[in-house]
C-alpha cells in the first residue's frame, strides 16, 4: 500500500526510474543519498547544510508518516514487520508492483541483544542502501571462504571496520558479507531494499567457526509439501 507522505512518494518515484539490477545499485545509493540531502529538505521546507542534518530531517518525515497512518494502514505495517535478535524491522512501504521496499530499523538497547544472525558475519538475499537516522553503529565488512561441497562459510577475514554516525549512508550488495557487532542506544536506520535476488543467505559465527544457510519460511512451502 503506497505512502501518502510526499517525501516517501518522491523517493519511490526516483526508485522506479532507476534500473534496479545488481550493477545499478550504486545509482540507487546515489539516488537515496541525494533524496536525503535535497528532496527531504525541500518537502520539509528546511535548508540542509551538511550530512549531519540528514538524520533529524528524515526522522521528522518518517514520524509524520507514522502519525498520519489510518488504522488500516497501521495494521498492515505491523503485519509485514518483524523482530530480529538485535532490532525491530518496520516495513514502511511494500507495493507488489515495485522492485523495492522501504524499511525503518529500530535497534534494541545493547543489553537486549541476543546472539544470532543479525550480529554474525552474514550476507542478505537482497541488495540494500541505508541512511542512519540517529545514533550509530560499528560496521564490519568481511571476505569469506566457503566449502566447495556444502557451500557453507568456513572462514571469514575482516577487511574494513567503520564507525558510522547519524547522517552516514552506505550500500551493500547481496553477495557481500558484513556484521554490526555494536549499535549505540537509540540507533535507527532507514533502508531501501531490493526484492530477493537469491533463495537463501549465509552466516558464520567467528566464535565457534560454524556456518549456516538460511532459507526464509515463505520459500519453504514447496519443500514442506514434498516432505509432509
C-alpha positions, 0 to 999 in steps of 0.5 A: 500500500503506497505512502501518502507522505510526499517525501516517501512518494518522491523517493519511490518515484526516483526508485522506479526510474532507476534500473534496479539490477545488481550493477545499478545499485550504486545509482540507487545509493546515489539516488537515496543519498541525494533524496536525503540531502535535497528532496527531504529538505525541500518537502520539509521546507528546511535548508540542509547544510551538511550530512549531519542534518540528514538524520533529524530531517528524515526522522521528522518525515518518517514520524509524520508518516507514522502519525498520519497512518489510518488504522488500516494502514497501521495494521498492515505495517505491523503485519509485514514487520518483524523482530530480529535478535538485535532490532525491530524491522518496520516495513514502511512501504511494500507495493507488489508492483515495485522492485523495492521496499522501504524499511525503518530499523529500530535497534534494541538497547545493547543489553537486549541483544541476543546472539544470532544472525543479525550480529554474525558475519552474514550476507542478505538475499537482497541488495540494500542502501541505508541512511542512519537516522540517529545514533550509530553503529560499528560496521564490519565488512568481511571476505569469506571462504566457503566449502566447495561441497556444502557451500557453507562459510568456513572462514571469514577475514575482516577487511574494513571496520567503520564507525558510522554516525547519524547522517552516514549512508552506505550500500551493500550488495547481496553477495557481500558479507558484513556484521554490526557487532555494536549499535549505540542506544537509540540507533535507527536506520532507514533502508531501501531494499531490493526484492530477493535476488537469491533463495537463501543467505549465509552466516558464520559465527567467528566464535565457534567457526560454524556456518549456516544457510538460511532459507526464509519460511515463505520459500519453504512451502514447496519443500514442506509439501514434498516432505509432509 
